[in-house]
Amino acid sequence: MTLLFTHPTADPLEAQQLSQTYGLTASNFLPEAGVYLHLDDQALSLRHALKKGEVSVNFVSGSLDYRRQKGGGELINKAINHKQNQTVWDFTGGLGRDAFIMASSGLCVTVFERHPAVAALLADGLKRAAGSPELAPIMANITLHHLDVFDPSLDWASIGPRPDVVYLDPMYPDSKKSAAVKKEMAYFHELVGTSGDAGDLLPLALGLAKKRVIVKRPRLGAWLNEAEPAYQYQGKSTRFDGYTPPKQAI
C-alpha cells in the first residue's frame, strides 16, 4: 500500500478522498525510504525519500502542452487513423501522455490504470487540466477508470460499446531517454515493479477492438508476443505496430 504524505498546505478533505478512493495510507510524516505520494496545495506528486526530484501529471504547461500547441503526436495519430471519428481504449494509462495527445486530436479516449498510486496521479492531473478553459474541451474527451483489465469479473459492457481502437504502451527501457524521463521510469519501476503480463494485453485487446490494436514499441524493439503487425509507423526512437482483430472478435 502506497504512503500518502499530506503537506500542511494540502486540503485535508482531498487527502481523505484520495486515501479512500485509491486505498492509500495517509500520513503527516515523511517516510525514511522508498517512493511515496506527496500532496500539497499545488499538486499530487510521486517522490523518493532518499532522492531529489518529483513526478507529477501536468497537462497545463511543459512538454505536453508544447506538443499540443506545435502539433506533436502526428505519428501516433497516423497509426490510429485519427481522421475518422473513433473511440480509443488505452489499456496502459500510466501518466496519460499518449491519451492526452490522442484526445487533443479529437478522439474519445477511455483510459485504464490498475495501480492505485498511478491512477491517483493521473486523476489529479486531469482534474487540474479540466480547470483550464483552453484544456477543458480536451479533458472532456478523456475518461479514466481505475481498474485491472485482467480482472475476470470485469463487465466490459458496463464500460461502454466496444472501441474502434485499443492502444497498448508496455513499459520498456530506452537508453536514449532524457535524464528526467529516466528518473521518472526509475521511480515508476520501484513503485509498480516489473509487469509479467504485458504479453497478455495483445490477445485481450484483439478480442475487444473493432478496427485495430496499436502497440507502442522502441524503434528497434521486438514485436510484442513475437506477433508480426499488419503495418508499422516508425519515428526516430519509437515505433507503432498496428494489428487487425479477427472478424469473429466479440
N, C-alpha and C positions, 0 to 999 in steps of 0.2 A: 504494500500500500504506500503510495507516494505521499510525502510530507508536504503540507502547505503552510509556509511561513507567512503570517499576517503582519505586515508592517504597520506601525502606529497610524500611518496616513490612510490605510485601507478602510473601506467600508465594511464594518463587522457583518452586516446583513449579507453582503456579497460573498464574504468568506464562508459564511454559514451555508449559503446556497450552493457554492462550489463544492464544499465538503459533502453535502447531502446528495447532490446530483452525480458526482463522479467518485464518491467513496474515498475521499482524500482525508488524511489525518491532519487536522488543523493544529497549529502550534504558534505560540508567541515567542518561541526560542529558535534560533538558528541551529541547524544540525551541525555536527562536528565533522561529518564526512559524507561523500556521495552527492548525487544530484537531488534537487528539490524544487518545488514551485514557490515563487516569491510573488506575493500580491501587495501592491501599493496603490496609490491614487492615480497612477499613470497607466499601468497595465499588469497583466499576469505574465510572468516570465519563468523560464527554466534556467536554473543556476547550479553551480557546483560549489560545495562548501570549501574546497581547497584550491579552487582555480578562479581566475578572473573571467569576466565576460558573462553574457546572458543571451538567451534565445527567446524571442517573442514573435508573435504574428503581427506584422504591420503592413496593412494594405494601403494605408493613408499616405505614407511617404516612403522614400527609399527606392530600392531597385525594382520592386514590383510595380509601384506607381509609375516609375520612369518607363518600364517596359510597356505599360498600358498606354501612356501618352505617346510613345515613339513607335507604337505598333509592334511590339515584341510578341513572340509566340506564334509567328506565322507557320512554323514547321508543324507544331502540334495541331494547329487549326487545319492545315492541309491534310494531315493524316486522318483527322476526324471528319473532314469534309464539312466544315462549319457553314458553308454557304446554304446548306439545307437546314430546314427547321427541325433540329434534332434534340433529343434528350440524352444526357450522359450520366451514367453511374460511375463514380470514381471510387473504386474499392480500396484504394490505398491513400486515404486523405492526407495524412501527415500534417504539414503546416499549411496546406491549401494553396500552394503557389500555382500549380497547374490548374486547379479548379478555378482560381481567380482569372487566369488568362483565358480559359475557355468561356467563363461567364462574361468576361469583358467583350467577347466577340458575339454575345447574344445567345449562347447556348444555355439551356436549363440544366444545371448540374446538381446531382444528388451525391453528397459526399458521405462515405462511411469510414469511421475511425474507431477501432476497438480498444485502443489503450486509453484509459481514463484521463491521464495527465495530458496526453497529446490532444485528445478531444477537447479538454478544458482550454488549452492554449488556443486551439483553432476557434472555438466558440467565442473566446474573448476578443480575438482579432476581428471576427465577423461582426460582433456587436459594436465595436468601436468604429469600424468602417461604415456600418449602417447609419451612424450618426452624421456622416459626411454627405451633404447634399449632392456632391459630384459622384460619390461612390454608391449611394443608396440604391439606384436602379440596378447596379451590378450585383449588389448583395441580395437583391430580391430574386436573382437567378440561382442562388446557392441555398441548398437545404442540407443541413448537417444531421446525421444520425450517429449517435454513439452506440454502436453495436458491432458484434463479430459476424462477418458474413459467412463464417463456417458453422454458426450455431444451427444445429439440426432442427431446432424448434422454430426457427425464423419463418414467418409468414410473408413471403415476398409480395403477395397480393396486397398486403396492408401498406407496403411502401408505395405502391403505385403500379401503373402499367409497365410492362417490360420496356427497358430502354432501347433506343436505337443503337447506342454505343456503350460498351463497358471499357473503362480506362484503368490500366494497371501500371504502377510505378514501384516495383520491388526495389528496396534499398540496395545500392551497390557501391563499392568503393571506387573512387576516381582520383587518381594521383594528380590530375590537373585542376582539381577544385581549389578555390582560394582558401587562404588560412582561416577566414571566418567561417566558411562552409565546412571545412574540415573539423573545426572546433564544434560546430553545431552537430555534425554527424557523430562525433565522439560522445557528446552529451546524450544524443539520442540512443546510441548503442548501449550506453550504460543504463539508460532509463528503460528501454524497450527490450534490449537483448537481441539475439540473433533469431530471426524467424525461420523455422524449419518447414513451413508450409507454403512458402511463396509459390512453389511449383503447382500447388493445388488450385491456385487462383485461376489459371488459364482454363481448365475444363469447366470450372464453375461459371466463369464469365461467358464461355462459349454456349453454355446451356441457357443463358438468360438474354444475351444481346440479340436484337432483331437483325441488325445490319453488319456490325463489325466489332471486333475487340482490338484495342490499341494498347501495345505494351512498350513502355519506355525502357530503353537499354543504353549502355555505353556504346559508342560508335563501333568499336571492335569487339564488343562482348558477344558471348554465346547466345543463341536463341533460348528463350525461356522454355524449359521442359524439352529442349532439343527439338522443338516443333518448328518446322520451316514456315515462315509467314507467307501470306499471299502477295504482299507488297511491302515496301520499306520507304521511309523518308529519312535521309541522313543529313546531319549537321556536322559541325566541326568536332564536337565531342559527344553528341547524343544521337541516338537513332530511334525511330518509331517504327515498330513492326506491326503490320496490320493482318488480322486473321478474320476469315469469314465463317460465321457459325453455320452448323449444319441446318438444313431446312427443317428437320424434324425437331429442332430445339423447342421446348415449351417453357 
